[in-house]
């Protein structure tokens, strides 16, 4: 993972993640050009890596979407 430059990632749980029952997504927003995303239940798996502009567009879309019923 060091080759990807994520050794200094500071992981944050998404506010859209479920409670303590499982559905937990974490991301690291402290890196400049990439945003790694991982399942907090399995931190040994390699994270998904997104370019920062693509992640920003995704987050903007999620925020604009209607809340789930």
Secondary structure, DSSP 4 states (H G I P E B T S, - for coil): -GGGT-TT--EEE-TTS-STTS--EEEE-SSSSEEEEEETT-TTSPPEEEEHHHHHHHHHHHHHSPPP-
